[in-house]
């Protein structure tokens, strides 16, 4: 389960459907970032999305939780939330 979101490392993506991550950070339509990698933590069903936001060099991490009451719908349908730039 190295890349459950089916994103390409080094590819730039744009949010096309707004969503909130586990930390309640809103990702609005138009937000862009370059995908680096994901990490999965089975114990808490945690999926961490590592990106470089808006052409900066610093890596940022967004957390999602693969549970129905959290972000499972987002994770399982991630291609509806982002598109390749």
Backbone as CSV, one residue per row, in Angstrom:
resi,resn,N_x,N_y,N_z,CA_x,CA_y,CA_z,C_x,C_y,C_z
1,UNK,0.839,-1.179,0.000,0.000,0.000,0.000,0.888,1.248,0.000
2,UNK,1.763,1.345,-0.960,2.704,2.452,-0.983,2.120,3.732,-1.557
3,UNK,1.082,3.636,-2.390,0.518,4.825,-3.018,-0.988,4.640,-3.241
4,UNK,-1.759,4.536,-2.177,-3.194,4.271,-2.327,-3.968,5.384,-3.020
5,UNK,-3.403,6.587,-3.085,-4.096,7.699,-3.740,-3.851,7.713,-5.245
6,UNK,-2.957,6.834,-5.704,-2.628,6.712,-7.129,-2.103,8.017,-7.717
7,UNK,-1.215,8.677,-6.977,-0.589,9.909,-7.440,0.817,9.602,-7.930
8,UNK,1.332,10.444,-8.811,2.653,10.260,-9.386,3.653,11.168,-8.678
9,UNK,4.711,10.589,-8.078,5.719,11.423,-7.418,6.308,12.442,-8.395
10,UNK,6.454,13.685,-7.918,7.004,14.749,-8.738,5.974,15.467,-9.601
11,UNK,4.758,14.948,-9.640,3.685,15.553,-10.446,2.973,16.632,-9.646
12,UNK,2.622,17.717,-10.317,1.891,18.804,-9.677,0.394,18.550,-9.809
13,UNK,-0.350,18.798,-8.718,-1.794,18.573,-8.665,-2.519,19.832,-8.202
14,UNK,-3.773,19.948,-8.621,-4.653,21.053,-8.231,-5.915,20.471,-7.594
15,UNK,-6.347,21.060,-6.493,-7.591,20.645,-5.847,-8.755,21.161,-6.701
16,UNK,-9.671,20.246,-7.063,-10.834,20.620,-7.873,-12.146,20.453,-7.101
17,UNK,-12.062,19.837,-5.929,-13.220,19.680,-5.043,-12.698,19.845,-3.621
18,UNK,-13.144,20.872,-2.938,-12.599,21.187,-1.623,-12.847,20.048,-0.635
19,UNK,-11.873,19.896,0.291,-11.990,18.880,1.335,-11.223,19.321,2.572
20,UNK,-11.568,18.717,3.704,-10.847,18.936,4.966,-10.084,17.670,5.311
21,UNK,-8.865,17.834,5.778,-8.082,16.675,6.188,-8.352,16.344,7.659
22,UNK,-7.623,15.401,8.190,-7.819,14.942,9.568,-7.651,16.058,10.588
23,UNK,-6.755,16.990,10.309,-6.490,18.102,11.220,-7.428,19.282,10.992
24,UNK,-8.469,19.048,10.185,-9.496,20.061,9.874,-8.937,21.242,9.081
25,UNK,-7.853,20.990,8.338,-7.312,21.999,7.437,-8.107,21.913,6.140
26,UNK,-8.652,23.042,5.720,-9.435,23.100,4.493,-8.499,23.201,3.293
27,UNK,-8.744,22.370,2.294,-7.988,22.399,1.045,-8.957,22.894,-0.022
28,UNK,-8.885,24.210,-0.335,-9.859,24.818,-1.238,-9.578,24.523,-2.708
29,UNK,-10.590,24.695,-3.518,-10.442,24.571,-4.962,-9.356,25.540,-5.407
30,UNK,-8.460,25.068,-6.240,-7.368,25.904,-6.747,-6.049,25.718,-6.026
31,UNK,-6.060,25.126,-4.821,-4.811,24.861,-4.103,-3.955,23.930,-4.955
32,UNK,-2.662,24.215,-5.057,-1.763,23.359,-5.830,-0.592,22.904,-4.987
33,UNK,-0.073,21.740,-5.324,1.105,21.189,-4.671,1.680,20.069,-5.528
34,UNK,2.919,19.743,-5.257,3.611,18.656,-5.946,3.662,17.455,-5.011
35,UNK,3.218,16.312,-5.506,3.182,15.089,-4.704,4.584,14.532,-4.503
36,UNK,4.894,14.148,-3.255,6.170,13.523,-2.926,5.956,12.037,-2.636
37,UNK,5.142,11.725,-1.614,4.894,10.328,-1.241,3.773,10.253,-0.215
38,UNK,3.325,9.036,0.066,2.392,8.798,1.158,3.002,7.771,2.108
39,UNK,2.554,7.819,3.353,2.909,6.821,4.355,1.622,6.366,5.021
40,UNK,1.525,5.059,5.290,0.336,4.507,5.927,0.693,3.973,7.303
41,UNK,-0.116,4.308,8.304,0.059,3.833,9.671,-1.121,2.918,9.997
42,UNK,-0.961,1.606,9.858,-2.084,0.685,10.030,-2.775,0.770,11.391
43,UNK,-2.027,1.032,12.444,-2.587,1.034,13.793,-3.736,2.029,13.931
44,UNK,-3.600,3.192,13.324,-4.622,4.238,13.417,-5.322,4.497,12.085
45,UNK,-5.079,3.628,11.085,-5.627,3.831,9.743,-5.237,5.193,9.199
46,UNK,-4.053,5.636,9.548,-3.589,6.955,9.147,-2.862,6.942,7.819
47,UNK,-3.173,7.884,6.983,-2.498,8.046,5.703,-1.959,9.472,5.654
48,UNK,-0.653,9.598,5.547,-0.027,10.911,5.488,0.380,11.198,4.057
49,UNK,-0.053,12.346,3.576,0.238,12.805,2.229,1.340,13.848,2.329
50,UNK,2.491,13.572,1.719,3.625,14.494,1.743,3.675,15.225,0.407
51,UNK,3.700,16.558,0.481,3.686,17.388,-0.725,4.663,18.551,-0.567
52,UNK,4.961,19.179,-1.685,5.668,20.456,-1.690,4.651,21.445,-2.220
53,UNK,4.278,22.393,-1.386,3.180,23.294,-1.715,3.651,24.532,-2.468
54,UNK,2.934,24.849,-3.530,3.114,26.107,-4.264,4.564,26.414,-4.634
55,UNK,5.260,25.440,-5.180,6.623,25.623,-5.704,7.662,26.004,-4.653
56,UNK,7.426,25.692,-3.403,8.443,25.885,-2.376,9.268,24.607,-2.269
57,UNK,10.307,24.638,-1.476,11.145,23.452,-1.330,10.847,22.680,-0.052
58,UNK,10.111,23.276,0.864,9.813,22.634,2.146,8.658,21.649,1.991
59,UNK,8.861,20.461,2.508,7.854,19.421,2.470,6.792,19.679,3.533
60,UNK,5.530,19.503,3.156,4.403,19.671,4.061,3.667,18.337,4.138
61,UNK,3.144,18.016,5.297,2.410,16.765,5.464,0.959,17.046,5.815
62,UNK,0.069,16.347,5.130,-1.363,16.419,5.422,-1.795,15.037,5.867
63,UNK,-2.532,14.980,6.970,-2.958,13.687,7.504,-4.411,13.402,7.135
64,UNK,-4.659,12.144,6.798,-5.998,11.641,6.536,-6.167,10.373,7.359
65,UNK,-7.406,10.036,7.688,-7.655,8.800,8.426,-8.647,7.961,7.631
66,UNK,-8.250,6.724,7.337,-9.016,5.831,6.486,-10.101,5.122,7.294
67,UNK,-11.002,5.908,7.821,-12.158,5.406,8.557,-13.398,6.109,8.031
68,UNK,-14.518,5.404,8.013,-15.759,5.941,7.435,-16.160,7.273,8.055
69,UNK,-15.947,7.421,9.357,-16.345,8.656,10.034,-15.329,9.784,9.851
70,UNK,-14.246,9.505,9.179,-13.216,10.530,8.931,-13.067,10.774,7.423
71,UNK,-11.930,10.431,6.823,-11.679,10.777,5.422,-11.676,9.582,4.463
72,UNK,-12.288,8.474,4.834,-12.297,7.306,3.941,-12.883,7.645,2.574
73,UNK,-13.961,8.392,2.547,-14.587,8.762,1.280,-13.625,9.575,0.406
74,UNK,-12.872,10.445,1.011,-11.897,11.250,0.268,-10.778,10.354,-0.267
75,UNK,-10.219,9.511,0.587,-9.126,8.627,0.180,-9.565,7.709,-0.958
76,UNK,-10.728,7.110,-0.826,-11.199,6.137,-1.812,-11.630,6.775,-3.128
77,UNK,-11.817,8.090,-3.129,-12.252,8.801,-4.345,-11.349,10.002,-4.612
78,UNK,-10.063,9.883,-4.309,-9.165,11.024,-4.353,-9.083,11.664,-5.740
79,UNK,-9.262,10.881,-6.785,-9.201,11.441,-8.143,-10.351,12.415,-8.416
80,UNK,-11.373,12.401,-7.586,-12.471,13.370,-7.719,-12.124,14.696,-7.027
81,UNK,-11.090,14.689,-6.209,-10.720,15.867,-5.428,-9.520,16.620,-6.017
82,UNK,-8.685,15.937,-6.778,-7.508,16.576,-7.376,-7.376,16.189,-8.847
83,UNK,-6.669,17.044,-9.597,-6.353,16.729,-10.991,-4.923,17.155,-11.270
84,UNK,-4.343,16.542,-12.279,-2.992,16.899,-12.699,-3.014,18.301,-13.284
85,UNK,-2.021,19.108,-12.929,-1.900,20.468,-13.498,-1.288,20.395,-14.883
